[in-house]
Amino acid sequence: MAAKYHVRSISLPTRSHPTTVRVEEELGRLQSWESTSSASTSDSILRGLSGLEELYDCVDDLLQMASTQQLLSQHQQEKCMDELLDGSVKLLDICGITRDFMLQVKEHVFALQSALRRKKGDSSIETSIASYTSFSKKMKKDAKKLISQLKQADSKIVSSQSLEQDQHLAAVIRVLRQVCAKNMSIFQSLLVFLAVPVSKSNRWSLVSKLMHKGVVACETQVNINGHELDGVDSVLSSLCKSAEVEKIQSAQKKLEALEVCIEGLESGLESVFKRLIKTRASLLNIISQ
C-alpha cells in the first residue's frame, strides 16, 4: 500500500523568470518524487535529502548571479527578506537537532552491539537496553515537538504575501519560499520516521494525533513496515523476555541495519546542513551590500 506523507502542495509559478528556471526544475523533480514515494522510510528520506542537495546547489547558482544579488540588495528592507532569513534559521536549528539525534542513536547502537558480544547473562545487556529505550522515548517525544514547529513555520510561508511590483523579484522570492517549504516537508518526513512508536497500538495513537494536527492525511499515510528503528525496538523488547542465542543474533542483525541506516541519514543531513549555511551566508552577504 503506498504511503504518503501529507504536506502542502507547492504549485510552481505560471510566470517564471529565466534566472529561476533551474531551481523550478529541481523543485518539480522533488515534487514528482514526493508524490510517488513511500513516506518516512529511510530509503525514501535518503532520496529526499539527496534531492535537497541538488536543489540547494541550484539555489547557490541563483544567488551567485549578479542580477539576483543586485535585485535582492535593492529590496533588502522588504519583509520577504526577513522571512527568508527566519526560515533559514529554523531549518538550521531543526537540522542541527536532528543530526544530534542521529549521533545519539549511533552511540546507543554501539553500546548495544558491545553488550551483545559479551557473554550471555551479562547485566550490561539489560542496562544497555534500558538506556536505549529511555533515550528512544525521549527522542520520539522531541521529534513530535519539532514536527509541530515545522508545521507552524510552514503555515507562515503559506500566508506570506505575494509580490507583484517586480516580476523578477516575485519569481526569485517565490522559488526561495518554495525551496524552504520543500526542505520543511522532507525534514517532517524524517522526524516522523524517528517518532514511530514501539507498539502497534501506540503507532496508531501517534497517527491519530498527527491527523488531528494536520500533519498526515490519513492512517494509511504512515508507513510502519520495513522500518529500521521499529525493527530494533521489537527485537529488544523480545530480548528483555529471553536472551536466547537466536534472539541475540537477530538483534545484532537489526542493529547492523539500523547503524547503516543512521549513517546514511547522518551523511545526508550533514550535506544539507552545509548547504543551508552557505545559502544563509549568501543571503546575509547580499543584504549587507
Secondary structure, DSSP 8 states (H G I E B T S, - for coil): -------------SS--GGGHHHHHHHHHHHHHHHHS-TT-HHHHHHHHHHHHHHHHHHHHHHHSHHHHHHHHHTTTSHHHHHHHHHHHHHHHHHHHHHHHHHHHHHHHHHHHHHHHS-TT-HHHHHHHHHHHHHHHHHHHHHHHHHHHHHHHHHHHHT-----S-HHHHHHHHHHHHHHHHHHHHHHHHHHHHH--SSHHHHHHHHHHHHHTTS-SSGGGS--SS-HHHHHHHHHHHHHH---HHHHHHHHHHHHHHHHHHHHHHHHHHHHHHHHHHHHHHHHHHHT-
